[in-house]
Amino acid sequence: MSTRERTSVEVRVDPYPVAAPGPAVWLLGAHGGAGVSTLARYWDFAEDARHQWPCGDAREVESPYVVVVCRETIEGLSSAHDLILEHRNRGLACELLGLVTVANAPGQPPKEVRQLRSIVTGAVAAHWVIGWHRFLASAARSSLPTWRALDGVPIRTKGAVIAVPEDVIAAGVGIVTAIQSALPALWSGQ
């Protein structure tokens, strides 16, 4: 039986060099191909953390909020679990809001993946699911639409096509709600 190397990422010493006001949340990919760049394109309030935890203690210039993103595979979920435990065990200054899992294929994942997903999602405050979207395999990221939280949830009317997938919007609403819930503690030092 081979032992898997634990996933770990560095913590930034300085805030990310982004233009103000900067993103409201950082998406931390647990592994390559997790879907971070696609989600960062869909959500105007999010940005790729580039395989680093934000410093978390420069709150006046950088959001401390992080969401880990992984594919629904054994390797992806294991890597996400490593990062979740790393955040907890190292006592990082950034705030982990939850986990986004992205389907790796159409349909239900295998039983082993579902069982591990249940364990990993139990270690975070929130879990958001992005299903399988066949068109993403051939879509250029630059051609993807963007959803802004200020736009609200589109009203589905008969025959209307929603440009951003509904599950992506639902996850975005969940993340924005988690940020709003965490804001009162942002400056209180809790």
N, C-alpha and C positions, 0 to 999 in steps of 0.2 A: 504494500500500500504506500503510495507516494504522499508526502506531506505537501500541502499547498503553501506557498509563500504568502504571508499576510499582506494585505493591501494597507499602505500608509501613505499619507501625503504631508508635505511640509506646510508649515503655518507661515503666512506672510508676516514680515516684520513691519512693513509699511503698507498703507492703503494701496489698493489697485490704482494705477494711473488712468483714470477715466474722467471724462468731462462731467462737470456738475450738471444735474443733480445726481447722476449715477443711478444704477439699478436699485430697486427695492429689495431684491433677493439675488443671491448667488447660487447658481446651479453647479454642484460638484459631481462630476461623473465618477462613478465607482470604478470604471474601466473604459477603455477606448470603445467607441461605438455604442455608448449608452443612450444616446439621443439628445445630449445636452445642446449641441449647436442647433438642432432642429427646434427644440423647445425654446431656446433663447431667441430664435427668429420669430416663432409664434407669439411669444409673450413680450410685450414692449417693456415690461417692468423687471425683466430678468436678464442676467448676463452669465456667461460661462466663467466659472471660477478658475479655469485653466489648471486643474489638478493641484490646487492649493487651497487650504483653508484661509478665509479672509482674516486679517489681523484681529478684527473684532473689537479692538479697544480705541479705535479712531472714529467713534460713532457720529461725531459732528461732520465728518466728510465721507464716511463709508458705511453702508448698511451692514449690520452685524449678522443678518439673517441668511441662512444657508438651507438648501434642500439638496439632499443626495439623490442622484438619478442612477438607475441601473436597468439592465435588461432582465427579463424574467427567465433567467437560466440559473443553473446551480452556481456557476462561476460568478455571474453578475450579482446574484443575491448574497453570495459569500463575501464578495468584495465590499458590497454595501454594508453588510453586517460588520466587517472589519472597521470601516470608517465610522459607523455609528458608535461602536465600542471605543474607538480611538478618541472620538469627540468627548465621550463621557469620562474615560479614564485619564485623559490628559487635562481635563478641566479647562478646555479652550474658551477664550473670551467671546468668540462668535456664537451665535445661537442657532442650533439645529431645529428647524421647524418640522421636518418630516422627510419622507421618502416618496419619490415618484418611481413607480415601476412601469417599464415599457414592454409591451408584448414582443416576444421574439418571433412569433409565427401566428398564423390565424388559429382560432379555436382555443380550447382549454390547454394550458401547459400540462406536462406529465405530473403524475401524483407526487413524485419526489420534489418537483419544483414548487408545487402548491403547498406542500408541507413546510418546506424551507421558507417560502414567502410568508407563511403564517407566523413562523418564529421571528423572522427579521422584522416584520411590520409590528410585532408586539413590542419591539424595542424602541419605537419612535412614537411621538405624540400624534402624528397624522400620517396617512398613507393615501396617495392619489394614484390612480391607474390610468395609463394610456394604452388603448387597445391597438390591435394590428391595423395599419393603414397601408394597403398594398401600393398605392400611388407614391408613397414616400421613397420607395426603392429607386424610382426613376426620376423623381422631382429634384430640380436644382433648388438648393436652399434659398437662393435669391428670388425665386419665383413664389415662395410661400407667402401667404398673407400674414398680417400681424393682428393680434387681438389686444386691444387696450382695455384695461379694467374699467376705465371711465365710460367705455361704450356700453357696459352692462352686458347682460345675456341676451343674445338675439332672440326675437320671438319667431318661433317656427310657424310658418304659414304653409298651407297646402301647396306643394310644388316648388317651394323655395329651397335653394341650395345654400347651406351655411358654409361660408368659405373656410373657416377654421373648424376642424372637427369638434363635435359636441363634447367628447371626452376631454379634449385639450382645453376647451373653455371651462368645463366643470372643474378640472384640476386647477386651472388658473384662478377661478373664483375661490376655490378652497385655500390656495396659497395666499391670495390677497386677504382673505378672511383671517387666516392664521397670523399674518403680519399685523393686521388691525388689532387682533386680540392681544398680541405681544407688545404693542406700542406703549401702553401705560407703564410697563416695567422697564422700558428702554432707558429712561433717564433716572429711574429710582434706584438703580444699582442692584436690583434683585436678580 
